[in-house]
Amino acid sequence: MYSTTWCGYCKNLSRQLTSLKIPVHVIDIEQDPAAAQFVEQVNGGNQTVPVIQFPDGTTLTNPSGAEVKARLGL
């Protein structure tokens, strides 16, 4: 999950994923310029987070935990 430390939506999604027992690796886009560039690329030039990147390379921006679960087929 591409995130920032201060993002409330990111914290909420992280809690949802933990509750659903979906492991998540958090990447802070403020500490990783390449990650920030990736987030901009998938969001039309905006650094909108959270962004979830799935194993197949697709992404969702600001999804719910249920959306992530469904996309993963769980």
N, CA, C and O atoms as a GROMACS GRO file, in nm:
protein
  296
    1MET      N    1   0.084  -0.116   0.000
    1MET     CA    2   0.000   0.000   0.000
    1MET      C    3   0.090   0.124   0.000
    1MET      O    4   0.174   0.140   0.088
    2TYR      N    5   0.070   0.209  -0.097
    2TYR     CA    6   0.140   0.337  -0.103
    2TYR      C    7   0.062   0.433  -0.014
    2TYR      O    8  -0.060   0.443  -0.022
    3SER      N    9   0.135   0.503   0.072
    3SER     CA   10   0.072   0.577   0.180
    3SER      C   11   0.159   0.695   0.222
    3SER      O   12   0.268   0.716   0.169
    4THR      N   13   0.108   0.771   0.318
    4THR     CA   14   0.187   0.870   0.392
    4THR      C   15   0.158   0.847   0.540
    4THR      O   16   0.059   0.783   0.575
    5THR      N   17   0.242   0.900   0.626
    5THR     CA   18   0.223   0.879   0.769
    5THR      C   19   0.104   0.956   0.824
    5THR      O   20   0.048   0.917   0.927
    6TRP      N   21   0.064   1.063   0.758
    6TRP     CA   22  -0.043   1.149   0.810
    6TRP      C   23  -0.180   1.126   0.745
    6TRP      O   24  -0.277   1.192   0.782
    7CYS      N   25  -0.189   1.033   0.650
    7CYS     CA   26  -0.312   1.010   0.574
    7CYS      C   27  -0.414   0.930   0.654
    7CYS      O   28  -0.393   0.813   0.684
    8GLY      N   29  -0.525   0.993   0.687
    8GLY     CA   30  -0.632   0.927   0.761
    8GLY      C   31  -0.695   0.812   0.683
    8GLY      O   32  -0.728   0.708   0.740
    9TYR      N   33  -0.713   0.832   0.552
    9TYR     CA   34  -0.770   0.726   0.468
    9TYR      C   35  -0.679   0.604   0.466
    9TYR      O   36  -0.726   0.490   0.465
   10CYS      N   37  -0.549   0.629   0.466
   10CYS     CA   38  -0.451   0.519   0.467
   10CYS      C   39  -0.459   0.441   0.598
   10CYS      O   40  -0.458   0.318   0.598
   11LYS      N   41  -0.466   0.513   0.708
   11LYS     CA   42  -0.477   0.447   0.839
   11LYS      C   43  -0.604   0.365   0.848
   11LYS      O   44  -0.604   0.254   0.900
   12ASN      N   45  -0.714   0.420   0.796
   12ASN     CA   46  -0.841   0.349   0.798
   12ASN      C   47  -0.833   0.221   0.715
   12ASN      O   48  -0.877   0.115   0.760
   13LEU      N   49  -0.778   0.231   0.595
   13LEU     CA   50  -0.765   0.113   0.509
   13LEU      C   51  -0.673   0.009   0.573
   13LEU      O   52  -0.701  -0.111   0.566
   14SER      N   53  -0.566   0.053   0.634
   14SER     CA   54  -0.475  -0.039   0.700
   14SER      C   55  -0.547  -0.116   0.811
   14SER      O   56  -0.528  -0.237   0.826
   15ARG      N   57  -0.630  -0.046   0.889
   15ARG     CA   58  -0.708  -0.113   0.995
   15ARG      C   59  -0.805  -0.214   0.934
   15ARG      O   60  -0.819  -0.326   0.984
   16GLN      N   61  -0.871  -0.175   0.824
   16GLN     CA   62  -0.965  -0.267   0.759
   16GLN      C   63  -0.894  -0.393   0.711
   16GLN      O   64  -0.943  -0.504   0.731
   17LEU      N   65  -0.779  -0.375   0.648
   17LEU     CA   66  -0.706  -0.490   0.594
   17LEU      C   67  -0.656  -0.581   0.706
   17LEU      O   68  -0.657  -0.703   0.693
   18THR      N   69  -0.612  -0.520   0.816
   18THR     CA   70  -0.569  -0.599   0.932
   18THR      C   71  -0.687  -0.680   0.986
   18THR      O   72  -0.672  -0.797   1.019
   19SER      N   73  -0.803  -0.617   0.995
   19SER     CA   74  -0.923  -0.684   1.044
   19SER      C   75  -0.962  -0.800   0.953
   19SER      O   76  -1.011  -0.903   1.000
   20LEU      N   77  -0.940  -0.783   0.822
   20LEU     CA   78  -0.973  -0.887   0.725
   20LEU      C   79  -0.860  -0.990   0.711
   20LEU      O   80  -0.870  -1.084   0.631
   21LYS      N   81  -0.754  -0.971   0.789
   21LYS     CA   82  -0.636  -1.060   0.787
   21LYS      C   83  -0.569  -1.063   0.649
   21LYS      O   84  -0.521  -1.167   0.604
   22ILE      N   85  -0.567  -0.946   0.586
   22ILE     CA   86  -0.498  -0.931   0.458
   22ILE      C   87  -0.366  -0.859   0.486
   22ILE      O   88  -0.367  -0.743   0.526
   23PRO      N   89  -0.254  -0.927   0.466
   23PRO     CA   90  -0.126  -0.863   0.494
   23PRO      C   91  -0.102  -0.747   0.398
   23PRO      O   92  -0.141  -0.750   0.281
   24VAL      N   93  -0.036  -0.645   0.450
   24VAL     CA   94  -0.009  -0.527   0.368
   24VAL      C   95   0.133  -0.479   0.395
   24VAL      O   96   0.180  -0.476   0.509
   25HIS      N   97   0.200  -0.441   0.289
   25HIS     CA   98   0.333  -0.381   0.297
   25HIS      C   99   0.314  -0.232   0.266
   25HIS      O  100   0.269  -0.198   0.157
   26VAL      N  101   0.348  -0.146   0.360
   26VAL     CA  102   0.327  -0.002   0.344
   26VAL      C  103   0.454   0.064   0.290
   26VAL      O  104   0.564   0.041   0.341
   27ILE      N  105   0.435   0.146   0.187
   27ILE     CA  106   0.545   0.223   0.129
   27ILE      C  107   0.510   0.370   0.143
   27ILE      O  108   0.411   0.416   0.088
   28ASP      N  109   0.591   0.444   0.218
   28ASP     CA  110   0.570   0.585   0.242
   28ASP      C  111   0.622   0.666   0.124
   28ASP      O  112   0.742   0.672   0.100
   29ILE      N  113   0.530   0.727   0.050
   29ILE     CA  114   0.571   0.799  -0.072
   29ILE      C  115   0.650   0.926  -0.040
   29ILE      O  116   0.714   0.983  -0.128
   30GLU      N  117   0.645   0.971   0.085
   30GLU     CA  118   0.725   1.089   0.122
   30GLU      C  119   0.871   1.053   0.148
   30GLU      O  120   0.958   1.140   0.152
   31GLN      N  121   0.897   0.924   0.165
   31GLN     CA  122   1.033   0.877   0.189
   31GLN      C  123   1.093   0.807   0.067
   31GLN      O  124   1.212   0.778   0.064
   32ASP      N  125   1.010   0.781  -0.034
   32ASP     CA  126   1.054   0.704  -0.150
   32ASP      C  127   1.011   0.777  -0.278
   32ASP      O  128   0.897   0.764  -0.321
   33PRO      N  129   1.101   0.854  -0.338
   33PRO     CA  130   1.067   0.932  -0.458
   33PRO      C  131   1.013   0.847  -0.573
   33PRO      O  132   0.925   0.891  -0.647
   34ALA      N  133   1.066   0.726  -0.590
   34ALA     CA  134   1.016   0.639  -0.697
   34ALA      C  135   0.871   0.598  -0.670
   34ALA      O  136   0.791   0.589  -0.763
   35ALA      N  137   0.840   0.574  -0.545
   35ALA     CA  138   0.703   0.539  -0.508
   35ALA      C  139   0.609   0.657  -0.533
   35ALA      O  140   0.498   0.640  -0.583
   36ALA      N  141   0.654   0.777  -0.499
   36ALA     CA  142   0.573   0.897  -0.524
   36ALA      C  143   0.548   0.914  -0.674
   36ALA      O  144   0.438   0.951  -0.714
   37GLN      N  145   0.648   0.888  -0.753
   37GLN     CA  146   0.634   0.898  -0.898
   37GLN      C  147   0.534   0.793  -0.950
   37GLN      O  148   0.453   0.823  -1.038
   38PHE      N  149   0.540   0.672  -0.896
   38PHE     CA  150   0.446   0.567  -0.936
   38PHE      C  151   0.302   0.609  -0.904
   38PHE      O  152   0.213   0.594  -0.986
   39VAL      N  153   0.282   0.660  -0.782
   39VAL     CA  154   0.148   0.704  -0.741
   39VAL      C  155   0.097   0.814  -0.835
   39VAL      O  156  -0.019   0.813  -0.875
   40GLU      N  157   0.183   0.908  -0.868
   40GLU     CA  158   0.144   1.013  -0.963
   40GLU      C  159   0.106   0.953  -1.098
   40GLU      O  160   0.008   0.996  -1.160
   41GLN      N  161   0.182   0.856  -1.142
   41GLN     CA  162   0.157   0.792  -1.273
   41GLN      C  163   0.020   0.726  -1.277
   41GLN      O  164  -0.051   0.738  -1.378
   42VAL      N  165  -0.019   0.658  -1.171
   42VAL     CA  166  -0.148   0.586  -1.173
   42VAL      C  167  -0.266   0.676  -1.136
   42VAL      O  168  -0.381   0.633  -1.146
   43ASN      N  169  -0.238   0.799  -1.095
   43ASN     CA  170  -0.344   0.892  -1.054
   43ASN      C  171  -0.343   1.022  -1.133
   43ASN      O  172  -0.377   1.127  -1.079
   44GLY      N  173  -0.306   1.015  -1.258
   44GLY     CA  174  -0.314   1.132  -1.344
   44GLY      C  175  -0.233   1.251  -1.296
   44GLY      O  176  -0.274   1.366  -1.313
   45GLY      N  177  -0.116   1.224  -1.235
   45GLY     CA  178  -0.028   1.330  -1.189
   45GLY      C  179  -0.048   1.372  -1.045
   45GLY      O  180   0.022   1.459  -0.995
   46ASN      N  181  -0.144   1.311  -0.977
   46ASN     CA  182  -0.172   1.345  -0.837
   46ASN      C  183  -0.112   1.243  -0.742
   46ASN      O  184  -0.105   1.124  -0.773
   47GLN      N  185  -0.069   1.290  -0.627
   47GLN     CA  186  -0.016   1.200  -0.524
   47GLN      C  187  -0.128   1.160  -0.429
   47GLN      O  188  -0.122   1.188  -0.310
   48THR      N  189  -0.231   1.097  -0.483
   48THR     CA  190  -0.346   1.053  -0.405
   48THR      C  191  -0.317   0.916  -0.345
   48THR      O  192  -0.280   0.823  -0.417
   49VAL      N  193  -0.334   0.905  -0.214
   49VAL     CA  194  -0.314   0.778  -0.144
   49VAL      C  195  -0.436   0.752  -0.056
   49VAL      O  196  -0.509   0.846  -0.024
   50PRO      N  197  -0.462   0.629  -0.018
   50PRO     CA  198  -0.381   0.510  -0.041
   50PRO      C  199  -0.400   0.454  -0.182
   50PRO      O  200  -0.505   0.466  -0.243
   51VAL      N  201  -0.293   0.392  -0.229
   51VAL     CA  202  -0.296   0.317  -0.355
   51VAL      C  203  -0.253   0.175  -0.322
   51VAL      O  204  -0.149   0.152  -0.262
   52ILE      N  205  -0.336   0.080  -0.363
   52ILE     CA  206  -0.303  -0.061  -0.348
   52ILE      C  207  -0.258  -0.112  -0.484
   52ILE      O  208  -0.328  -0.093  -0.584
   53GLN      N  209  -0.143  -0.176  -0.489
   53GLN     CA  210  -0.097  -0.241  -0.611
   53GLN      C  211  -0.107  -0.391  -0.590
   53GLN      O  212  -0.054  -0.445  -0.493
   54PHE      N  213  -0.175  -0.457  -0.682
   54PHE     CA  214  -0.199  -0.600  -0.673
   54PHE      C  215  -0.089  -0.678  -0.746
   54PHE      O  216  -0.015  -0.621  -0.826
   55PRO      N  217  -0.078  -0.808  -0.717
   55PRO     CA  218   0.026  -0.889  -0.779
   55PRO      C  219   0.026  -0.884  -0.933
   55PRO      O  220   0.131  -0.901  -0.995
   56ASP      N  221  -0.090  -0.860  -0.993
   56ASP     CA  222  -0.095  -0.854  -1.139
   56ASP      C  223  -0.057  -0.716  -1.194
   56ASP      O  224  -0.061  -0.693  -1.315
   57GLY      N  225  -0.020  -0.624  -1.103
   57GLY     CA  226   0.024  -0.491  -1.144
   57GLY      C  227  -0.086  -0.386  -1.148
   57GLY      O  228  -0.056  -0.268  -1.161
   58THR      N  229  -0.212  -0.428  -1.136
   58THR     CA  230  -0.322  -0.332  -1.134
   58THR      C  231  -0.326  -0.259  -1.001
   58THR      O  232  -0.266  -0.303  -0.902
   59THR      N  233  -0.396  -0.147  -0.999
   59THR     CA  234  -0.403  -0.066  -0.878
   59THR      C  235  -0.546  -0.023  -0.849
   59THR      O  236  -0.631  -0.020  -0.938
   60LEU      N  237  -0.571   0.010  -0.724
   60LEU     CA  238  -0.692   0.078  -0.681
   60LEU      C  239  -0.651   0.194  -0.592
   60LEU      O  240  -0.563   0.180  -0.507
   61THR      N  241  -0.714   0.308  -0.613
   61THR     CA  242  -0.688   0.425  -0.531
   61THR      C  243  -0.802   0.443  -0.432
   61THR      O  244  -0.919   0.447  -0.470
   62ASN      N  245  -0.766   0.453  -0.305
   62ASN     CA  246  -0.859   0.473  -0.194
   62ASN      C  247  -0.973   0.371  -0.195
   62ASN      O  248  -1.089   0.409  -0.186
   63PRO      N  249  -0.940   0.242  -0.204
   63PRO     CA  250  -1.045   0.141  -0.202
   63PRO      C  251  -1.088   0.110  -0.059
   63PRO      O  252  -1.023   0.151   0.037
   64SER      N  253  -1.198   0.040  -0.047
   64SER     CA  254  -1.238  -0.012   0.083
   64SER      C  255  -1.169  -0.147   0.103
   64SER      O  256  -1.117  -0.206   0.009
   65GLY      N  257  -1.169  -0.192   0.227
   65GLY     CA  258  -1.114  -0.324   0.254
   65GLY      C  259  -1.189  -0.431   0.177
   65GLY      O  260  -1.128  -0.527   0.129
   66ALA      N  261  -1.321  -0.415   0.164
   66ALA     CA  262  -1.402  -0.512   0.091
   66ALA      C  263  -1.363  -0.516  -0.057
   66ALA      O  264  -1.362  -0.623  -0.117
   67GLU      N  265  -1.332  -0.400  -0.115
   67GLU     CA  266  -1.289  -0.396  -0.255
   67GLU      C  267  -1.156  -0.469  -0.274
   67GLU      O  268  -1.137  -0.541  -0.372
   68VAL      N  269  -1.064  -0.449  -0.180
   68VAL     CA  270  -0.935  -0.518  -0.187
   68VAL      C  271  -0.955  -0.668  -0.174
   68VAL      O  272  -0.898  -0.747  -0.250
   69LYS      N  273  -1.037  -0.708  -0.079
   69LYS     CA  274  -1.066  -0.850  -0.057
   69LYS      C  275  -1.125  -0.912  -0.184
   69LYS      O  276  -1.083  -1.020  -0.226
   70ALA      N  277  -1.221  -0.845  -0.246
   70ALA     CA  278  -1.284  -0.896  -0.367
   70ALA      C  279  -1.184  -0.906  -0.482
   70ALA      O  280  -1.183  -1.004  -0.555
   71ARG      N  281  -1.100  -0.805  -0.497
   71ARG     CA  282  -1.001  -0.806  -0.606
   71ARG      C  283  -0.902  -0.920  -0.589
   71ARG      O  284  -0.854  -0.976  -0.686
   72LEU      N  285  -0.872  -0.953  -0.463
   72LEU     CA  286  -0.780  -1.063  -0.435
   72LEU      C  287  -0.848  -1.199  -0.444
   72LEU      O  288  -0.782  -1.303  -0.438
   73GLY      N  289  -0.981  -1.198  -0.459
   73GLY     CA  290  -1.055  -1.324  -0.471
   73GLY      C  291  -1.067  -1.399  -0.340
   73GLY      O  292  -1.076  -1.522  -0.339
   74LEU      N  293  -1.068  -1.325  -0.230
   74LEU     CA  294  -1.076  -1.389  -0.097
   74LEU      C  295  -1.219  -1.396  -0.047
   74LEU      O  296  -1.244  -1.446   0.062
   0.00000   0.00000   0.00000
